[in-house]
Amino acid sequence: MTKFRGPVSCSTLAGDAVRNATGEDLGEIEDVMVDLDTGRIAYAVLSFGGIVGMGDKLFAIPWEALQISRDEHKFILDVSKDMLKKAPCFDKDNWPDTSDPEWNIRTRNYWRKAV
């Protein structure tokens, strides 16, 4: 298993586990979204729930809400499963309009309060 060191491709992160601080499985990184205006990572798309990829809910997690466990090649999101279940979500066939300022504010405000 490759450890996180220096710059890595976004595709390297897809599929990486996300756990909370107590070690509970919160899903995996589905994708990483880049803000083309700033060149910075806007958020990670977390896939949670469902069975074998079916029925998964997707969550836009602000990049700064994630901690990286370099040695274990996983991410830490310090929220409970219940908090995640209440978070704004979408499904793979109905992505939000991420250019909508209201969506961005609502999503960022939720995560600012959660973590």
N, C-alpha and C positions, 0 to 999 in steps of 0.2 A: 504494500500500500504506500503510495506516495504521500509524503507530508506536505502541507501547505508551506511554501517558501517563495518569497518574492512574488512577482506577477504570475498569475495563472489564467488560463482561458476560462471563460464562463462555462463552456461545455464540460470542463473538468469538474465543476461544482454540481452540475445536474445529477441528481440521484443521491447526493450526500445526505446523511441522516441529520435530523434536527431533534434535539432532546431538550427537556427543560432542566433546571438546576438540580432537580431530584432524580434525574435520569430517565424520566418517562419519555416514551417515544411520541414525538409530535408530528412525525411525517418525514418528508424529504424535500429537498430543493428541486423544484420542477424546472425553474428557469431563473435567470438573472437579467433584470431590465436596466438598460443604460439610458440615461438622459442625454440625448444627442446634443442639446444646447450647451451643457456643461461638461460632458465627457465623464461624468461621475455615475456610479451605480445608484440608481434611484431606489430600487427595492428588489428583494428576492421573492419569487413566487413559491410559496410553501404548499405542498400537496398533503392533505390530511383526510383520513377517513376512507370510507369505501373498502372494497375488497378487490384485490388484484388490479388496481387502477380504475375500477368501475365505481362510479358514484363519489369519487374523491371531490372534496371541496378545495378550492384554491384561495389562498390568502396573500395579499400584497403586504409583505413585511418590510418596513423601512430598514435599509441596510444597517443603520446605526443601532437598531434594536437587537441585532445578532452579534454574538460573540463567537470567535473561532477557536475551536480546540484543535490546534495544529497537529499535535501528536496523534490524535485519534481520528483525524480527518472527518470531523463533524462540526455542526453548529449548535450553539446553545441559545435558546430563546427562553428567557426567564419568566414564563407564564404557566399557569396551570392548564390542563386540558379543558376545563370548564371555561376559562377565560378565552381560550382559542375558539371554542365552539360558539361563543357569543360574538366573535369578531366579524366585521364585514367580510363577506366572501363572494365568490363567483364560481362558475364551473367552466370546464375547458371549452365548451361550445358557446359561452356567453361572457366574454371578457368585457370588463368595464371600459368606458372611454377614459383612458388615463390622461388625456389632455384636458378633461373637465376639471376646472379648479375646485368645484364643490366636492367631487369624488376625492381628490387629493387631500383637501382639508379634512374631510370626514375620516378618511383612512388614517392620516397622520395623527389626528387628535385622539383617535381610539388607541393607537399604539403608544402615544406619549403618556396616556393615563395608565396603560396596562403594564408598561415596563419601568 
